[in-house]
Amino acid sequence: MKAGSTGDAIGFLRGGGAMADAITTADWSASPLGPPANWPAALRAHVSMALGMPLGVLIAWGPERSVVYNEHARQMLGPRHPAALGTPIDMAFPEIAGEMPLDRLLAGDTVVKEARPILFPADGEGTQRWVNLSASALRDDEGDIIGTCFLVRDVTQSVAHRQAAQESERHYRTLFDTMDEGFCVIEFIDGPHGPLSDYVHVEANAAYTANAGIPDVVGKRLRELVGAEAEDWLKRYGEVLRTGEPIRFEQELIETGRYLSLAAFRLDPPERRQVAVLFQDITARRNAEIELRELNRTLEARVAAALAERKILADIVEGTNAFIQVSDMAFNWLAVNRASADEFERIYGIRPRAGDNMLETLAHNPRAQALVRAVWQRAIDGEEFVEVAEFGDEDRERRHYEMRFGILRNTDGSQIGAYQFVYDVTERLREQERLREAEEALRQAQKMEAVGQLTGGLAHDFNNLLAGISGAYEMIGVRLAQGRSAEIEKYLIAGQGAARRAASLTHRLLAFARRQTLAPTPTVINRLLPDLVELVRRTVGPGIQVETIAAAGLWLSLVDANQLENAILNLCINARDAMPDGGRITIETGNKWMDERTARERGLEPGQYVTVCVSDTGTGIDRDILDRVFDPFFTTKPIGEGTGLGLSMVYGFARQSNGHVRIYSEVGHGTMVCIYLPRHFGEAEEREGRPSGPSTQAHAGETVLVIDDEPTVRMLVADALGDLGYACLEAEDGKAGLKLLESTDRVDLLITDVGLPGGLNGRQVAEAARKLRPGLKILFITGYAENAVLNHGHVEHGMAVLTKPFAIEDLANRVDRMLSE
């Protein structure tokens, strides 16, 4: 045949036997490899080598990992041959491909796995064999990785032998460790100076000490233990080694005074020169035959008692309503009590029995199988835990169970499985849910009662104030119609006073609800006390003594100083009212460390706090109502002498400042209220001085843009600023205001409501305005404390906040100050 012919091209298959013929005659048209005549030289060389190897060889070639294999591998494939030729190895041998990490093989690593159990389709139904696997990269003529070579060696027989040996060793070791008789293995050794031979102990079980009375025997020599009687012992054991015949004898162990019954036999192979000795302490039998006869007489009764005890325990396990299961490390049930078997059968339709595999039992229900595997795997992995979970067949019944898992150990403490005690807690959980719903309903009822109390008190106070306001303005209209303008002033004073009290009431409500607008700054509270104490003294009158105790080195606190002064003043007024016959008010500051327990008792986070406490020597508060004093409109004062909002305002202010307030009182001895404020790390800020009054003349040509969706507010602000000489522009929402900022030449100050309609709130309008006119001064006015919108009071430089309702004088002062800066 000429060079280059088909015969030469497939010459690498010669001598390859039946598998070479199969490769030659196979249809390769659908395989990326193509016919063997066209295979690259590297692939031919690898295939030729594989055909002659005495173990299974698979070659996965090219990007598609198309497979070619030898005769030993074909025998593993069974009915998949010859269709598997040229197909991807994942299809031809998924059992082997799945064992090997593709990324490592493509990186050029060699992967070896030993004694892997694989189910081969050799007989059509599948046969599990144990194999050693090896996979390494194959390279083409350029040296690039182009494929993988898999070597498969069947080691089923050797694994079976090893497992049998291990099982035999395990049985031997278990017997050795747990048997009641003393057992040891001794080995003959030559003496260091000629004929003085001896035996050394190489193994001994735990019962050795109990029977022989000699601890730590391993490594010790027989002469050392037996002493003067050693020669007799050595002679007996020597005869066992020489003849191989076992012996039985009785001997006194002089070292301990015990009398032993011994059996000795030679261990194979003889050249190891080892003797096994089994013995029991029969001292009692030798010294007390009467006691032995009595023992024999009572033996039957004691055995019956032991069996009865075990039966009692078994009856308890079987009779309990707890579901008890015990599993080995492979999910095989070792024990299942009747209650558990009944429950398992009820929810899954299958009755478990000892020896069954729980995963195989639930193989028809993958979801249930996964749930059972998950909880048992944790216990088999060594975790002891309690868990409540739902189990059961969705087509039958599902229940909730409390499972307590423990670890099952053998006598040496090694884990050999796990066990569970299970209780059906479905009804208990339902009862807990019903209780939770009842508690929620009770809380809702209490909340509605509190809302009713709040709205009732609010309606009462506001109706009184609105009556004063509306009546004053009605009388102003009447007097103007009568031409009696001289009498208007008293009605104006009355209406304005009622309006101020309404604003104060609103501020107190917002403080309680933690919605008032705060402007917190780093503050040393001690610096507020001198002016504040003078105000308190004027307010409480000469019959009350006012003292201060200012802690040295007081920490900073981030707080709205004005609102803090109002809170302290409210507390001092309450203290005054509790001392109708005079007394003493003490204002005290301090630094407090809160550990976790103390902070938890006070409803705070652990850390550092600044405290302000106001105490009095008044009548005190009854313990039964002490927990209600912070409720809005709750007051112990007679009707008409208090709104019941003072303490609720203090409480709301403290909570909004990320702090808390606590009250301590004893009837007849007085009350102390403490405000806790978090420590602030930083520098203190100087407080602005109070303005003496607005400028009578605005800066020439200055223009103010007013944005508010309430026409009355826009009118009042524009008119008031117009009287001061400012030019005013008005807009009803953010979009209209931004259009004016885009078109108007000059705007010196933007006054905007925070809660605006139309999709843009005041903060968003301010941000857009600053983009159009960097550095524009902005005054926020708001009737509701949208603290989140205003970044919790931390506004940027050139911005300020004014809360509605405000006095026109306060507005003028604020505008004048901002434009003068």
Number of C-alpha atoms within 10 A of each C-alpha: 7 7 8 9 11 13 14 13 16 19 14 20 22 12 13 20 13 12 20 21 13 16 21 15 12 15 15 16 10 10 15 16 22 13 18 20 17 12 14 12 13 15 23 19 13 17 22 20 15 23 27 15 14 11 16 21 27 27 26 26 25 19 11 17 19 24 25 28 24 27 22 21 22 21 16 22 21 16 15 17 15 17 11 19 22 28 21 22 23 16 13 21 20 12 16 21 17 11 14 18 12 13 9 13 19 16 11 17 14 15 17 14 12 13 16 18 15 15 15 21 18 18 12 11 10 14 14 13 17 22 21 16 20 17 24 21 22 22 17 15 11 8 8 11 19 20 23 24 23 21 21 21 19 18 17 17 12 12 16 12 12 12 12 12 12 12 12 12 12 12 12 12 13 14 12 19 18 14 13 16 18 23 25 22 21 25 19 20 14 11 11 9 7 7 8 9 14 21 26 19 19 15 16 22 21 18 20 23 15 15 20 21 15 12 11 10 20 15 13 14 18 21 17 13 16 17 12 11 16 15 14 12 15 17 10 14 23 18 14 20 21 11 9 15 11 16 15 13 11 14 15 16 17 13 15 12 11 18 22 21 15 18 16 22 19 25 18 11 8 12 8 12 18 24 25 19 20 18 23 21 23 17 15 13 13 12 11 11 11 11 12 14 12 11 13 11 11 12 12 11 12 12 11 12 12 12 12 12 12 12 12 12 12 12 12 12 17 17 12 13 16 17 23 22 22 21 26 18 16 13 21 18 21 17 18 24 23 21 18 22 18 16 17 18 14 16 18 21 14 14 17 23 17 15 14 16 18 20 18 12 15 17 13 10 14 11 15 18 16 13 15 16 16 11 16 20 16 14 22 24 13 15 15 15 14 13 11 16 13 13 18 20 15 12 8 10 12 15 14 18 19 17 21 17 24 19 20 20 12 10 9 9 8 10 16 14 24 27 24 24 18 20 17 18 17 17 11 11 14 12 12 12 12 12 12 12 12 12 12 12 12 12 12 12 12 12 12 12 12 14 13 12 16 17 14 13 18 18 12 11 17 18 13 13 20 15 13 19 21 13 15 21 17 13 15 21 14 14 16 14 10 9 10 11 13 9 13 17 11 12 19 16 13 15 22 17 15 21 18 15 15 20 17 13 20 19 23 25 22 19 27 25 17 21 20 24 24 24 19 18 20 20 22 22 22 20 12 15 19 10 10 14 19 11 13 21 17 9 14 20 12 10 14 20 15 19 15 16 14 16 14 10 10 17 25 23 25 21 26 18 20 13 20 20 19 16 24 22 21 18 24 25 16 20 28 25 17 21 19 12 10 17 17 17 28 18 22 18 23 19 20 17 13 17 13 12 12 13 14 12 10 14 13 22 18 16 13 17 23 23 24 22 21 23 22 27 20 25 18 20 20 12 12 7 10 14 10 12 19 22 19 25 22 20 18 13 13 7 8 6 10 15 16 19 24 28 25 24 28 28 25 25 30 24 20 21 21 15 22 21 23 14 18 14 19 16 12 12 12 21 22 20 22 21 24 26 25 24 22 19 11 12 11 15 10 11 12 6 6 7 11 7 12 17 13 11 11 21 14 9 11 15 21 22 22 24 29 26 18 12 13 10 16 23 14 12 19 20 15 17 21 15 12 17 17 19 19 20 17 19 19 19 24 28 16 13 21 18 12 17 18 11 8 10 8 14 19 17 22 24 25 29 29 28 21 21 14 11 10 16 17 25 21 15 22 24 13 16 22 14 11 13 15 10 14 16 23 27 23 21 23 21 18 17 23 16 18 9 14 19 11 17 19 14 15 11 9 14 18 19 21 17 19 16 17 14 12 13 12 14 19 20 17 19 23 21 13 17 14 9 6
